[in-house]
C-alpha cells in the first residue's frame, strides 16, 4: 500500500535524484507521475523529460545564470510563480510544482484551475490568481505542513539547493499526525472537488476492499493516460525506480 506520506516522500526522493544528476524536470504534473502495479505498487515513477535541462555544468558544478523575460515552460496549472513570471527555472521550481500536485490530488482541484479563458489570456489569469491566492487560503483545509512546504519552496533563492531532508521531515510528521485515511489515498479518481467538503469516499464497494481494488480505480483514473504518453514518447522517458 502506498500511503499519502510515502507517496510524497518518494516524489521528493525521485526529484532529489534527478537534481543530483544536474537536471531539472521543468514540467512536473500528475500526467508525468506514475505508480507501479503488482510488486511495483510501492514505486513512484517520474516520466517525460522532454522539457528537462541541465541547471549546472556536470563537470564544474557551475549553476546556470539568472534570466527573465522568458516564455512559460511547463504546464501553467502546476508551474511555479517564477515560471509564470518568465524567470529562468531552477531546483526550487520543481519543488513548488510537487507541492501543487499533492494539493491537487488531495483537493481535486486548485484555486486557479477552472478559469474560462484560453491561450495566453488563460496563462495570465492563472498567474494572477496564483499571485492573489494566499498560502493560507491555498492550504486552508490541509495540515500546516502543506503551507510550510509552499512557503519554503517559494522562499528558495535561484541557485539554492533545497533542503530535501527538511521536506521529508515535514511529511513524516504529517504521517504521524494527519487524520487522513492513507488506505484511501490511491483512489484519486474518487476525491471530492473541494478540500472544504467531506472527506474522500471509501475504497470500492465490497465486503473486503483490497489493494488490488484500489489500484484498479487508480489505473482507470490516472495511469491509463500516463501509459499512453509512455508509448508515444518512449525515446525521452526516464523512469526512476526505488527499492
KAMO-V604815 format. One record per pair of residues at least 12 apart in sequence whose ideal C-beta (glycine too) atoms are under 10 Angstrom apart, sorted by the first residue. I is the first residue (numbers start at 1). J is the second residue. Records with the same first field share a line. If there is no record, write none. Layout:
BEGIN
I->J / J
END
This chain:
BEGIN
1->41 / 42 / 182 / 183 / 185 / 186 / 211 / 214 / 215
2->35 / 36 / 41 / 42 / 43 / 44 / 182 / 185 / 186 / 211 / 214 / 215 / 218
3->42 / 175 / 178 / 180 / 181 / 182 / 183 / 184 / 185 / 186
4->102 / 105 / 106 / 171 / 174 / 175 / 178 / 180 / 181 / 182 / 183 / 184 / 185 / 186
5->145 / 168 / 170 / 171 / 172 / 173 / 174 / 175 / 176 / 178 / 180 / 182 / 185
6->42 / 44 / 171 / 172 / 175 / 182 / 185
7->33 / 35 / 42 / 44 / 101 / 102 / 105 / 171 / 182 / 185 / 186
8->44 / 98 / 99 / 101 / 102 / 105 / 145 / 146 / 149 / 167 / 168 / 170 / 171 / 172 / 174 / 175 / 185
9->44 / 167 / 168 / 171 / 172 / 175 / 242
10->33 / 35 / 42 / 43 / 44 / 45 / 46 / 240 / 242
11->28 / 33 / 44 / 46 / 94 / 95 / 98 / 99 / 101 / 102 / 167 / 171
12->44 / 95 / 98 / 149 / 162 / 164 / 165 / 167 / 168 / 170 / 171
13->44 / 164 / 168 / 240 / 242
14->28 / 33 / 43 / 44 / 45 / 46 / 98 / 239 / 240 / 241 / 242
15->28 / 46 / 91 / 94 / 95 / 97 / 98 / 162 / 164 / 167 / 240
16->91 / 94 / 95 / 161 / 162 / 164 / 165 / 167 / 168 / 240
17->46 / 164 / 240 / 242
18->46 / 49 / 52 / 91 / 94 / 238 / 240
19->55 / 56 / 90 / 91 / 94 / 95 / 161 / 162 / 164
20->164
21->54 / 58 / 238 / 240
22->53 / 54 / 55 / 56 / 57 / 58 / 59 / 61 / 63
23->49 / 52 / 53 / 54 / 55 / 56 / 58 / 91 / 94 / 238
24->49 / 51 / 52 / 53 / 54 / 55 / 56 / 64 / 73 / 89 / 90 / 91 / 92 / 93 / 94
25->46 / 47 / 48 / 49 / 50 / 51 / 52 / 53 / 74 / 89 / 91 / 93 / 94 / 97 / 98 / 238
26->49 / 50 / 51 / 52 / 53 / 55 / 73 / 74 / 75 / 79 / 80 / 83 / 89 / 90 / 93 / 94 / 97
27->48 / 49 / 50 / 51 / 52 / 73 / 74 / 75 / 78 / 79 / 83 / 89 / 94 / 97
28->46 / 48 / 51 / 74 / 75 / 78 / 79 / 80 / 93 / 94 / 95 / 96 / 97 / 98 / 100 / 101
29->48 / 74 / 75 / 76 / 77 / 78 / 79 / 97 / 100 / 101 / 104
30->75 / 77 / 78 / 100 / 101 / 102 / 104 / 105 / 188 / 222 / 225 / 226
31->47 / 48 / 75 / 78 / 222 / 225 / 226 / 228 / 229
32->45 / 46 / 47 / 48 / 49 / 50 / 51 / 75 / 78 / 97 / 101 / 226 / 229 / 237
33->45 / 46 / 47 / 48 / 98 / 101 / 105 / 222 / 223 / 226
34->46 / 47 / 48 / 222 / 223 / 225 / 226 / 227 / 229 / 230 / 237 / 239
35->186 / 188 / 215 / 218 / 219 / 222 / 223 / 226
36->215 / 223 / 239 / 241 / 242
37->212 / 215 / 216 / 218 / 219 / 223
38->212 / 215
40->241 / 242
41->186 / 211 / 212 / 214 / 215 / 218
42->242 / 243
43->239 / 240 / 241 / 242 / 243
44->239 / 240 / 241 / 242
45->226 / 230 / 237 / 238 / 239 / 240 / 241 / 242
46->94 / 98 / 237 / 238 / 239 / 240
47->226 / 227 / 229 / 230 / 233 / 236 / 237 / 238 / 239 / 240
48->226 / 229 / 230 / 232 / 233 / 236 / 237 / 238
49->233 / 236 / 237 / 238
50->233 / 235 / 236 / 237
51->73 / 74 / 75 / 89 / 236
52->94 / 236 / 238
53->73 / 88 / 89
55->88 / 89 / 90 / 91 / 93 / 94 / 158 / 159
56->90 / 91 / 159
62->159
63->90 / 91 / 158 / 159 / 160 / 161
64->88 / 89 / 90 / 158 / 159
65->88 / 158 / 159
66->87 / 88 / 90 / 157 / 158 / 159
67->86 / 87 / 88 / 89 / 158
68->82 / 85 / 86 / 87 / 88
69->85 / 86 / 87 / 88
70->83 / 85 / 86 / 87 / 88 / 89
71->83 / 86 / 120 / 123
72->84 / 85 / 86 / 120 / 123 / 126 / 127
73->86 / 88 / 89 / 93
74->89 / 93 / 94 / 97
75->97 / 100 / 126
76->112 / 113 / 115 / 122 / 123 / 124 / 125 / 126 / 127 / 130
77->97 / 100 / 101 / 104 / 109 / 110 / 112 / 113 / 115 / 122 / 123 / 126 / 130
78->96 / 97 / 98 / 99 / 100 / 101 / 103 / 104 / 110 / 113
79->93 / 96 / 97 / 100 / 123 / 126 / 127 / 130
80->92 / 93 / 94 / 95 / 96 / 97 / 99 / 100 / 130 / 153 / 154
81->93 / 96 / 127 / 130 / 131 / 153 / 154
82->96 / 154 / 156 / 158
83->96 / 97 / 127
84->112 / 123 / 124 / 126 / 127 / 128 / 130 / 131
85->127 / 131
86->127
87->158
88->158
89->158
90->156 / 157 / 158 / 159 / 160 / 161 / 162
91->153 / 156 / 158 / 159 / 160 / 161 / 162 / 164
92->152 / 153 / 154 / 155 / 156 / 157 / 158 / 159 / 160 / 161 / 162
93->153 / 154 / 156 / 158
94->153 / 162
95->149 / 150 / 152 / 153 / 154 / 156 / 162 / 163 / 164 / 167
96->149 / 150 / 152 / 153 / 154 / 156 / 162
97->153
98->149 / 153 / 167
99->138 / 139 / 145 / 146 / 147 / 148 / 149 / 150 / 151 / 152 / 153 / 154 / 167
100->112 / 130 / 138 / 150 / 153
102->142 / 146 / 149 / 171
103->138 / 139 / 141 / 142 / 146 / 149 / 150 / 195
104->188 / 191
105->185 / 186 / 188 / 191 / 222
106->139 / 141 / 142 / 143 / 146 / 180 / 185 / 188 / 191 / 192 / 195 / 200
107->138 / 139 / 140 / 141 / 142 / 191 / 192 / 193 / 194 / 195 / 196 / 197
108->188 / 189 / 190 / 191 / 192 / 193 / 194 / 195 / 197 / 200
109->191 / 192 / 193 / 194 / 195
110->126 / 129 / 130 / 133 / 138
111->126 / 129 / 130 / 132 / 133 / 134 / 137 / 138 / 140
112->125 / 126 / 127 / 128 / 129 / 130 / 131 / 132 / 133 / 138
113->126 / 129 / 193
114->193
115->128 / 129
134->147
135->147 / 148 / 149 / 150 / 151 / 154
136->150 / 151
138->150 / 195
139->151 / 195
140->195 / 196
141->194 / 195 / 196 / 197
142->174 / 178 / 180 / 195
143->170 / 171 / 173 / 174 / 177 / 178 / 179 / 180
144->170 / 173 / 174 / 177
145->167 / 169 / 170 / 171 / 172 / 173 / 174 / 175 / 177 / 178
146->170 / 171 / 174 / 195
148->166 / 167 / 170 / 173
149->166 / 167 / 170 / 171 / 174
152->166 / 167 / 170
153->167
179->199
180->199 / 200
181->199 / 200 / 202 / 203
183->202 / 203 / 209 / 211 / 214
184->199 / 200 / 201 / 202 / 203 / 209 / 214 / 217
185->200 / 214 / 218
186->203 / 211 / 213 / 214 / 215 / 216 / 217 / 218 / 219 / 221 / 222
187->200 / 201 / 202 / 203 / 204 / 209 / 213 / 214 / 215 / 216 / 217 / 218 / 221
188->200 / 214 / 217 / 218 / 221 / 222 / 223
189->217 / 218 / 219 / 220 / 221 / 222
190->202 / 203 / 204 / 214 / 217 / 218 / 221
191->221
203->216 / 217
204->216 / 217
END
